């Protein structure tokens, strides 16, 4: 979980918490939603009000682990 942002980490450790502001809904089925986080680029799955990380992001690899209040843009 080191490669996901603090907001996503909070979802993993808190029970019955709704998504945070940087999650973008990708797909939904009854009692199941797939999200992508724009802060850390992780893919998260919510089912029966439980959260799991499907694919870890790269939050710690390109940032200095600053709070995810403002996602960083990286120029290439």
Buried (B, 14 or more C-beta within 10 A) or exposed (E): EEBBBBBBBBBBEEEEEEBBEBBEEEEEEEEEBBBBBBBBBBBBBBEEEEBEBEEBBEBBEEBEEEEBEEBEEEEE
